[in-house]
Amino acid sequence: RMTIKEIQEEIIDEFSMFDDWMQRYEYMIELGKSLPLIEEQYKTDDNLIKGCQSKVWVHAELDGDKLVFTADSDAIITKGIIAILIRAFSNQKPQDIIDADVDFIDEIGLKEHLSPTRANGLVSMIK
């Protein structure tokens, strides 16, 4: 099983293959389509991420000693970003997630292309 760090490196590699931002955005939209979708019953205000302009719901469930995330958003780019985060953090131990670095978002170059409110929403989403 891959560590969070290994998954993050893999994601950085994938994004480094694209020459321009349009390609990255298209890739993120594709990733968003593969997002493990949250069940309707969990689309509650409790699971709504504060600080995001678009609506984002995240649900975490403990499966043994690992956290499994499902999510959804009403914005396609945001969906892609969540898909990336979930790929890195789903099926990992809670403590590993808390200890993990989220700098890989910078390395993909995502943060520069997100408004500050979105960037904050992202970090609050992970933690």
Sequence and secondary structure as in RCSB ss.txt:
>XXXX:A:sequence
RMTIKEIQEEIIDEFSMFDDWMQRYEYMIELGKSLPLIEEQYKTDDNLIKGCQSKVWVHAELDGDKLVFTADSDA
IITKGIIAILIRAFSNQKPQDIIDADVDFIDEIGLKEHLSPTRANGLVSMIK
>XXXX:A:secstr
   HHHHHHHHHHHHHT SSHHHHHHHHHHHHHT  B  GGG SGGGB TT SS EEEEEEEETTEEEEEEEESS
HHHHHHHHHHHHHHTTB HHHHHH   THHHHHTTGGGS HHHHHHHHHHH 
